[in-house]
Amino acid sequence: MNELKHLAIIMDGNGRWAKQRGLSRTKGHEKGAEVVREITTYCANHPEIKTLTLYAFSTENWKRPKMEVNFLMKLLERYLKNEETTYMKNEVKFETIGNLEPFSPSLKKAIKSLKEKTKNNKKLTQIIALNYGAQDEIVRAVNKLCKEKKEITIDTLNDALDMPYPIDLLIRTSGEQRISNFLLWQIAYAELFFTKTLWPDFTSTELEQIIQNYKKRERRFGGI
Ligand code: FPP
């Protein structure tokens, strides 16, 4: 049976969930944040999962209306501040990938503070991708190696990435079957799972079913 150490999720469908209910898109993001809490808690108490990486804001998401971008930033800041007890209770360490440079000083402060407070938690590492794009990550890593005059090999490039750990299982919600510039290097041998469920409707029960499906798959990593 396949081990599941690193789970990654493209949380998609917040806007459609809200539209179906005649609500503003922001309501979908609010419900989506509650699902982040449920899924993180489930993963922290799962016997195998050690890392959960979530795609919250891509390098391309800046193209959205200013009002939605601002709302997402505020929601994230509120979440990081309000959920500190959930991180501590479930022993979850918080980390990020992506370039944090463009974020507001108050969001950067909330990120830094939660990283510091949770750094010794051991049950799960939750990594939130913020202003993250895999192409941007790879370019930054290559530039870093060039600047340090280091040879580019699979190992040196891997270690220069924001995320040096391979993904075992990548789930995308909402029925779209694409990767959208998420962890392109790290999913080299990941198992992919696409569900039609919109992110705000996603539950730990469905995640458990997906994990059971993953367990039964045959992973060969290019061998036979
Ligand atoms: C994709 O749905 C979702 C996002 C771009 C934002 C993800 C944010 C959250 C789940 C909530 C906050 C996150 C944290 C970590 C607290 P979409 O808006 O593209 O949906 P659509 O495709 O139906 O329009």
Residues whose N, C-alpha, C, O or C-beta is under 5 A from the ligand:
A	BS01	FPP	M11 D12 G13 N14 G15 R16 W17 H29 G32 A33 V36 Y55 A56 L76 Y79
